[in-house]
Amino acid sequence: QVQLVESGGGLVQAGGSLRLSCAASGNIFSVYTMGWFRQAPGKQRELVAGITSGGSTNYADSVKGRFTISRDNAKNTVFLQMNSLKPEDTAVYYCAAQLFSDFDFGYWGQGTQVTVSS
């Protein structure tokens, strides 16, 4: 079992920045990939960024060059630095974990709201 707790969401003006944090606990040594997803009203959930245990990263095209995912292994925390925010980035952002033994993300946080005003 892995527990995930997100923090750092809020309201920001377009062009501003926010940093989301995801604190992981439990069986963290079994975690292969950590990811940030988002879901806007009326839209499907989408992967925003992911980072593997080896440090490899991937990003959605819509956030490349603006968002950066990173991890602090000592603190079991994953971050999502979001710069140059746009109104279309408004969504609930979720942290998720995929174990080495799994084919998909099986553990999720409760979500944190990010609202970008124009």
N, C-alpha and C positions, 0 to 999 in steps of 0.2 A: 504493500500500500504506500502511496505517495500523497501527501497533502500539500496543496498549493494555496497561497494567499497573496492576492494582488493588492497593490496600493499605488497611489500617485495620479489617479485620474483627476479630472476637473474641467473647469471652463477656461478657455483661452481664446484670445483673438487670433484671427488668421495671420499667419506669419510668425506666430509665437512658438514656444517650445514646451514640452512636458517630458518627464521621465517616469516611466512605469517601472515598478519593481515587482518581482515575484519570488517570494520566499518559499523554498521547498523543505519539506521534512519527511521523515519516514524512511523508506527503502531507497534512498537517493542514489546509492551505488549501482542500482539496477537501471538507472535512467540513461537512455541513449541520446535522446533528442529533447530539447525544450523548445517550445514554440509559443509565439504570440499570434492569436487569432482575433478577428473582430467581426461583429455582426451589427449592421445598421438596420433600422426598422424597414421591414418589407424586403430585405435582401438576404441572400444566403451567407452563412458564415464563411469567411475566407482566411487563409493563412497569410499573415503579414510578414513574419520573419521566423527563422528557426536557427538553432545552434546545436551542434552535436557535442558529445562529450570530448571529442578531439578538437573542438573549436571551429569546425567548418560552419559557415553561415550561408543562408539563402534568404532572398527577399522577394516579395511581390513586386512586379514591375512598377506598380503605382507608388511605391514608397522608396524605391532605390534612390540613393543619393540624399535622402531626407531622414530616414530612420536608420538607427544602428542598434543591433542586438549584441549584448555582451553578457558575460557571466563572471561571478566572483565565487570560485569554488570553495574558498575558505568560509564564506558566509552562506553557501548553498542558495545563492540568489541570482536571478537572471534579470537583466534590465532591458528596457526598450527606450532608447533616447529618440524622441520625435522632434524634429526641427522643421521649420518652414511649414507649419501645419496649415491645412486647407479645410474649408467647411466640409468637404467630402470625406475627411478623415473622421468625422463624427460617428461614433459607434460605441458599443460596449466591447471592451477589449478583454480577452480571456487568455490566461496563461495555461499551457497544457504540457503534459509530459508523456513521452513514448518510452517504454521500457525496451531493453535489448531483446526481450522475449516476445515482444508484440509487433504487429504489423502496422499499428495505427496509434494515435494518441488516445490513451485510455484514462488519463487523469486530468481533471480540469479544476481551475479555480472558480471562484464565485463571480468573477467579472468586475470590471471597473469602468465607469462611464467617462468617456472623453467627448467633450462638446467644443467644437470650434466655431466661433461666431464670425460672421463676415463683416 
